[in-house]
Amino acid sequence: MTKKMNIPFSPPDISELEIEEVTKVLKSGWITTGPRVKELEKKLAKYVGVPIDAPNCVCLNSQTACGELSLRLLGIGPQEGGSELDEVITCAYTYTASASVVCHIGAKLVLIDCQKNNLEMDYDALEKAINEHTKAIIPIDLGGIPCNYDRIFEIVERKKGLFKPSNKIQKAIGRVAIVDDAAHAIGASYKGKMVGSIADFTNFSFHAVKNFTTAEGGAMMWNHIEGIDDSEIYHQVQLYSLHGQSKDALNKNKPGMWEYDIVGTWYKCNMTDVVAAIGLKQFERYPGMLQRRKGIITRYDNAFKPLGVETLMHYTDDYSSSGHLYITRIPGIINEQRRKIIIKMAEEGVSCNVHYKPLPMHTAYKHLGFDIKNYPNAYAHYENEVTLPLHTCLTDEEVDYIIDTFKKVLKDYVD
């Protein structure tokens, strides 16, 4: 008889390397934004393939902050003297951070459904939703799988005749901006290019449950925009992230350099050296962590696909996933049955999750006027979705236990 295990859904993978590096920072006397943050920015920029001189990467305290500041850089929001709001389009099948940033900046949120047989946004619906007020699209690399960037770029190019820029960055781009929510996708690639070097702006999450973690944190990356100085973007994000203060703490701390100016009444969302230290050591380990995730996904696929369980395609000739989530769909079941499956898994010691409850089902988005009835594909995906544990703390024995347990629980629901 197999001994019952207790398997958490997604614990952080922290080794002695990270602990030692954080200890060094704590002992150094410098724990806020400083040299380790700057080092992590340069390493990430080089890894992803964006210019490293500025660098075209700013580490902040969350993907949410990165997403919001990307939109603010683009000047999106209520326009002076205009009766209409700027519009930003994203998918209803996502976590709130993809959409809430649009509300933060005072723009109009436009939600479209996902595809019938895919968690990516419905690209036909996306094309129809673009109008003269549309300023940005927020695609989502859900589960670490890159979205169809080719299709998105084709759409915005076809629609560029409608585009009306309202700041110099928008004008330089010359079309609707693509601001990728790559919260799950650090390390993923699409047609030979790393996610982060494809969209106009790309925003990663380093939250505790992510593949690559700094406990809390994120990174904004951008491609060079012809006619725009990358160092100006970098400097502006620094200002946005530290109250509009003209000098960061590191520069203020230099002898005689106490004085500074406040050039805007902005925000506080910088990354600290303490958490950047975690990221620097995670970075050294990350290639092996990605390979481990791929190995687990392969074992899961081999076990579950023959049962008729639907899973995401993480690795194809066109792209390679970061392997962030193992999302399954059990065809034919309804919401109540899905809930029972998750409870039974928990009773066997395996913690599962759901990714995601569509945004129109949440109170905040209902209050904004969204109704799940208008997003039938999103609801259909949600109704029978179960996410299994997928992380690099799993042992081979635990992977076997998850496979055996899921098969046992599913025997009443699949042929």
MOMOQUI-V893974 format. One record per pair of residues at least 24 apart in sequence whose C-alpha atoms are under 10 Angstrom apart, sorted by sequence separation. I is the first residue (numbers start at 1). J is the second residue. If there is no record, write none. Layout:
# MOMOQUI-V893974
I|J  I|J
This chain:
# MOMOQUI-V893974
84|108  85|109  90|114  91|115  110|134  119|143  127|151  153|177  176|200  177|201  178|202  179|203  180|204  181|205  183|207  186|210  187|211  196|220  197|221  198|222  199|223  200|224  239|263  240|264  242|266  243|267  244|268  304|328  357|381  358|382  77|102  94|119  108|133  109|134  120|145  123|148  127|152  130|155  153|178  184|209  185|210  186|211  187|212  196|221  197|222  198|223  200|225  239|264  240|265  241|266  242|267  243|268  301|326  356|381  357|382  33|59  76|102  77|103  93|119  94|120  108|134  119|145  120|146  121|147  126|152  130|156  152|178  184|210  185|211  186|212  195|221  196|222  197|223  239|265  240|266  241|267  242|268  243|269  294|320  297|323  300|326  327|353  328|354  355|381  356|382  357|383  33|60  77|104  78|105  79|106  92|119  93|120  94|121  107|134  110|137  120|147  121|148  124|151  127|154  128|155  132|159  173|200  183|210  184|211  185|212  196|223  197|224  239|266  240|267  241|268  242|269  243|270  294|321  296|323  297|324  301|328  326|353  327|354  328|355  355|382  356|383  77|105  78|106  79|107  91|119  92|120  93|121  107|135  119|147  120|148  123|151  127|155  131|159  132|160  134|162  135|163  183|211  184|212  239|267  240|268  241|269  242|270  293|321  294|322  295|323  297|325  327|355  354|382  357|385  68|97  72|101  76|105  77|106  78|107  91|120  92|121  123|152  126|155  127|156  130|159  131|160  132|161  133|162  134|163  135|164  149|178  238|267  239|268  240|269  241|270  242|271  293|322  294|323  297|326  326|355  327|356  354|383  356|385  67|97  68|98  71|101  72|102  75|105  76|106  77|107  78|108  91|121  126|156  130|160  131|161  132|162  133|163  134|164  135|165  238|268  240|270  241|271  293|323  294|324  296|326  325|355  354|384  355|385  356|386  67|98  68|99  70|101  71|102  76|107  77|108  90|121  91|122  124|155  127|158  128|159  131|162  132|163  133|164  134|165  135|166  149|180  238|269  239|270  290|321  291|322  292|323  293|324  354|385  355|386  356|387  64|96  65|97  67|99  68|100  69|101  72|104  76|108  123|155  127|159  130|162  131|163  132|164  133|165  238|270  290|322  291|323  293|325  353|385  354|386  355|387  64|97  67|100  68|101  71|104  72|105  130|163  131|164  132|165  147|180  186|219  237|270  289|322  290|323  293|326  353|386  354|387  63|97  64|98  67|101  68|102  71|105  102|136  136|170  146|180  289|323  290|324  352|386  353|387  354|388  62|97  63|98  64|99  66|101  67|102  68|103  91|126  135|170  147|182  183|218  352|387  353|388  64|100  65|101  68|104  69|105  71|107  90|126  102|138  146|182  183|219  351|387  352|388  353|389  64|101  68|105  89|126  145|182  182|219  351|388  352|389  144|182  146|184  182|220  350|388  351|389  352|390  99|138  136|175  137|176  138|177  139|178  140|179  141|180  142|181  143|182  144|183  145|184  146|185  181|220  350|389  89|129  98|138  135|175  136|176  137|177  138|178  139|179  140|180  141|181  142|182  143|183  144|184  145|185  150|190  180|220  88|129  89|130  98|139  134|175  135|176  136|177  137|178  138|179  139|180  140|181  141|182  142|183  143|184  144|185  149|190  150|191  179|220  180|221  87|129  88|130  98|140  134|176  135|177  136|178  137|179  138|180  139|181  140|182  141|183  142|184  143|185  144|186  146|188  148|190  149|191  179|221  180|222  87|130  133|176  134|177  135|178  136|179  137|180  138|181  139|182  140|183  141|184  142|185  144|187  145|188  146|189  147|190  179|222  341|384  342|385  345|388  87|131  132|176  136|180  137|181  138|182  140|184  141|185  144|188  145|189  146|190  335|379  338|382  339|383  342|386  87|132  88|133  89|134  94|139  95|140  131|176  140|185  141|186  144|189  145|190  146|191  153|198  335|380  338|383  339|384  341|386  342|387  86|132  87|133  88|134  89|135  90|136  91|137  94|140  130|176  149|195  153|199  334|380  337|383  338|384  339|385  342|388  86|133  87|134  88|135  89|136  90|137  91|138  93|140  94|141  95|142  141|188  152|199  335|382  336|383  337|384  338|385  339|386  85|133  86|134  87|135  88|136  89|137  90|138  91|139  94|142  146|194  147|195  150|198  334|382  335|383  336|384  338|386  350|398  84|133  85|134  86|135  87|136  88|137  89|138  90|139  91|140  93|142  146|195  149|198  331|380  334|383  335|384  85|135  86|136  87|137  88|138  89|139  90|140  145|195  149|199  331|381  333|383  334|384  335|385  144|195  173|224  329|380  330|381  332|383  333|384  334|385  350|401  351|402  173|225  217|269  218|270  219|271  329|381  331|383  332|384  333|385  349|401  350|402  172|225  173|226  217|270  218|271  328|381  329|382  330|383  331|384  348|401  349|402  141|195  172|226  173|227  217|271  329|383  330|384  331|385  348|402  170|225  172|227  173|228  216|271  217|272  329|384  330|385  350|405  169|225  171|227  172|228  216|272  328|384  329|385  330|386  349|405  350|406  169|226  214|271  328|385  329|386  345|402  348|405  76|134  77|135  169|227  214|272  217|275  327|385  328|386  329|387  348|406  76|135  168|227  169|228  215|274  216|275  217|276  327|386  328|387  75|135  76|136  139|199  168|228  169|229  214|274  215|275  216|276  326|386  327|387  328|388  345|405  74|135  138|199  214|275  215|276  326|387  327|388  344|405  345|406  348|409  74|136  213|275  214|276  217|279  325|387  326|388  327|389  344|406  138|201  139|202  213|276  214|277  215|278  325|388  326|389  327|390  345|408  71|135  136|200  138|202  169|233  214|278  215|279  325|389  326|390  342|406  344|408  345|409  71|136  213|278  214|279  324|389  325|390  326|391  341|406  344|409  345|410  212|278  213|279  214|280  324|390  325|391  343|409  344|410  71|138  144|211  212|279  213|280  214|281  323|390  324|391  342|409  213|281  214|282  323|391  341|409  206|275  212|281  213|282  340|409  341|410  212|282  213|283  67|138  211|282  212|283  341|412  341|413  206|279  212|285  212|286  311|385  211|286  310|385  311|386  338|413  311|387  337|413  212|289  211|289  212|290  211|290  86|166  330|410  333|413  98|179  332|413  333|414  98|180  99|181  211|293  331|413  332|414  98|181  330|413  331|414  97|181  98|182  330|414  98|183  97|183  79|166  94|181  88|176  95|183  300|388  76|165  77|166  88|177  89|178  90|179  75|165  76|166  88|178  90|180  300|390  74|165  75|166  76|167  88|179  90|181  74|166  75|167  74|167  75|168  296|389  297|390  73|167  74|168  75|169  76|170  296|390  73|168  74|169  75|170  296|391  73|169  74|170  294|390  296|392  73|170  74|171  293|390  299|396  303|400  292|390  293|391  296|394  74|173  187|286  292|391  293|392  296|395  300|399  304|403  186|286  187|287  292|392  293|393  296|396  299|399  300|400  303|403  307|407  290|391  291|392  292|393  293|394  299|400  303|404  309|410  188|290  289|391  290|392  292|394  297|399  300|402  301|403  304|406  74|177  187|290  289|392  296|399  300|403  303|406  304|407  307|410  186|290  288|392  289|393  296|400  299|403  303|407  307|411  74|179  309|414  71|177  308|414  309|415  307|414  308|415  71|179  307|415  70|179  306|415  70|180  212|322  68|179  211|322  67|179  211|323  212|324  67|180  211|324  67|181  210|324  211|325  66|181  67|182  209|324  210|325  67|183  64|181  63|181  63|182  64|183  63|183  62|183  63|184  195|319  191|316  192|317  194|319  195|320  188|314  189|315  190|316  191|317  192|318  193|319  194|320  195|321  188|315  190|317  191|318  192|319  193|320  195|322  190|318  191|319  192|320  189|318  190|319  191|320  70|200  71|201  189|319  190|320  70|201  188|319  189|320  190|321  70|202  188|320  189|321  70|203  187|320  188|321  189|322  67|201  69|203  187|321  188|322  66|201  67|202  68|203  185|320  186|321  187|322  188|323  66|202  67|203  185|321  186|322  187|323  188|324  66|203  67|204  184|321  185|322  186|323  48|186  65|203  66|204  184|322  185|323  186|324  47|186  48|187  57|196  63|202  64|203  66|205  184|323  185|324  47|187  48|188  63|203  64|204  65|205  184|324  48|189  56|197  62|203  63|204  64|205  183|324  184|325  44|186  62|204  63|205  62|205  63|206  49|193  50|194  57|201  59|203  60|204  61|205  62|206  63|207  48|193  49|194  56|201  57|202  58|203  59|204  60|205  61|206  62|207  48|194  49|195  50|196  51|197  57|203  59|205  60|206  61|207  47|194  48|195  49|196  50|197  59|206  48|196  49|197  50|198  47|196  48|197  49|198  47|197  48|198  70|220  45|196  66|217  67|218  69|220  70|221  44|196  45|197  62|214  65|217  66|218  67|219  70|222  61|214  62|215  63|216  64|217  65|218  66|219  67|220  61|215  62|216  63|217  64|218  65|219  66|220  61|216  62|217  63|218  64|219  65|220  66|221  60|216  61|217  62|218  63|219  64|220  60|217  61|218  62|219  63|220  59|217  60|218  61|219  62|220  59|218  60|219  58|218  59|219  60|220  73|233  58|219  59|220  57|219  58|220  59|221  57|220  58|221  70|233  73|236  56|220  57|221  58|222  73|237  56|221  57|222  72|237  55|221  56|222  57|223  55|222  56|223  69|236  70|237  73|240  145|312  56|224  69|237  72|240  145|313  146|314  143|312  145|314  51|221  142|312  144|314  145|315  148|318  50|221  51|222  66|237  69|240  143|314  148|319  49|221  50|222  51|223  69|241  146|318  147|319  48|221  50|223  51|224  57|230  146|319  45|219  49|223  50|224  56|230  145|319  146|320  44|219  45|220  54|229  55|230  56|231  58|233  65|240  66|241  145|320  146|321  45|221  54|230  55|231  57|233  58|234  65|241  144|320  145|321  146|322  44|221  45|222  53|230  54|231  56|233  57|234  58|235  60|237  144|321  145|322  41|219  52|230  53|231  54|232  55|233  56|234  59|237  60|238  143|321  144|322  145|323  40|219  41|220  51|230  54|233  55|234  58|237  59|238  142|321  143|322  144|323  145|324  211|390  41|221  54|234  57|237  58|238  61|241  141|321  143|323  144|324  145|325  211|391  54|235  60|241  141|322  142|323  143|324  144|325  210|391  211|392  59|241  142|324  143|325  144|326  209|391  58|241  142|325  143|326  143|327  142|327  117|310  119|312  14|208  118|312  12|207  13|208  118|313  12|208  13|209  18|214  11|208  12|209  13|210  10|208  11|209  12|210  13|211  69|267  10|209  11|210  12|211  13|212  14|213  9|209  10|210  11|211  12|212  13|213  14|214  69|269  10|211  12|213  14|215  12|214  65|267  12|215  65|268  66|269  65|269  64|269  65|270  61|268  62|269  60|268  61|269  62|270  60|269  61|270  62|271  59|269  60|270  61|271  59|270  60|271  61|272  58|270  59|271  60|272  143|355  58|271  59|272  142|355  34|248  61|275  142|356  33|248  34|249  35|250  32|248  33|249  34|250  60|276  32|249  33|250  34|251  59|276  32|250  30|249  30|250  37|270  38|271  40|273  37|271  39|273  36|271  37|272  38|273  41|276  44|279  36|272  37|273  40|276  44|280  47|283  33|270  34|271  35|272  36|273  37|274  39|276  40|277  43|280  32|270  33|271  34|272  35|273  36|274  37|275  38|276  39|277  40|278  41|279  32|271  33|272  34|273  36|275  37|276  40|279  41|280  44|283  32|272  33|273  34|274  36|276  37|277  40|280  43|283  31|272  32|273  33|274  35|276  36|277  39|280  40|281  30|272  31|273  32|274  33|275  34|276  35|277  36|278  37|279  30|273  31|274  32|275  33|276  36|279  37|280  40|283  30|274  31|275  32|276  36|280  114|358  31|276  113|358  31|277  26|273  25|273  26|274  111|359  25|274  111|360  24|274  25|275  22|273  23|274  25|276  22|274  25|277  21|274  22|275  24|277  21|275  22|276  23|277  21|276  22|277  122|377  21|277  22|278  109|365  121|377  18|275  20|277  21|278  22|279  121|378  18|276  19|277  20|278  21|279  22|280  119|377  120|378  18|277  19|278  21|280  22|281  109|368  111|370  113|372  118|377  119|378  17|277  18|278  21|281  95|355  96|356  99|359  108|368  110|370  115|375  116|376  117|377  118|378  17|278  18|279  20|281  94|355  95|356  96|357  98|359  113|374  114|375  115|376  116|377  18|280  19|281  93|355  94|356  95|357  96|358  112|374  113|375  114|376  115|377  116|378  119|381  15|278  17|280  18|281  93|356  94|357  95|358  96|359  111|374  112|375  113|376  114|377  115|378  117|380  118|381  14|278  17|281  18|282  92|356  93|357  94|358  95|359  100|364  111|375  113|377  114|378  116|380  117|381  16|281  17|282  92|357  93|358  94|359  100|365  103|368  113|378  114|379  116|381  15|281  92|358  93|359  96|362  99|365  112|378  113|379  115|381  14|281  15|282  17|284  91|358  92|359  93|360  114|381  14|282  17|285  91|359  92|360  96|364  13|282  92|361  96|365  15|285  92|365  13|289  92|370  92|372  92|374  93|375  92|375  91|375  93|377  94|378  92|377  93|378  92|378  93|379  91|378  92|379  93|381  93|382  10|325  8|346  7|346  6|346  6|347  7|348  8|349  9|350  10|351  6|348  7|349  8|350  9|351  10|352  4|347  5|348  6|349  7|350  8|351  9|352  10|353  4|348  5|349  6|350  7|351  8|352  9|353  3|348  4|349  5|350  6|351  7|352  4|350  9|387  10|388  11|389  13|391  14|392  9|388  10|389  11|390  12|391  13|392  14|393  8|388  9|389  10|390  11|391  12|392  13|393  8|389  9|390  10|391  11|392  12|393  13|394  7|389  8|390  9|391  10|392  11|393  8|391  10|393  11|394  10|394  8|393  9|394  7|393  8|394  7|394  7|398  5|397  6|398  7|399  5|398  7|401  7|402  5|401  4|401  5|402  3|401  2|401  4|405  2|404  2|405
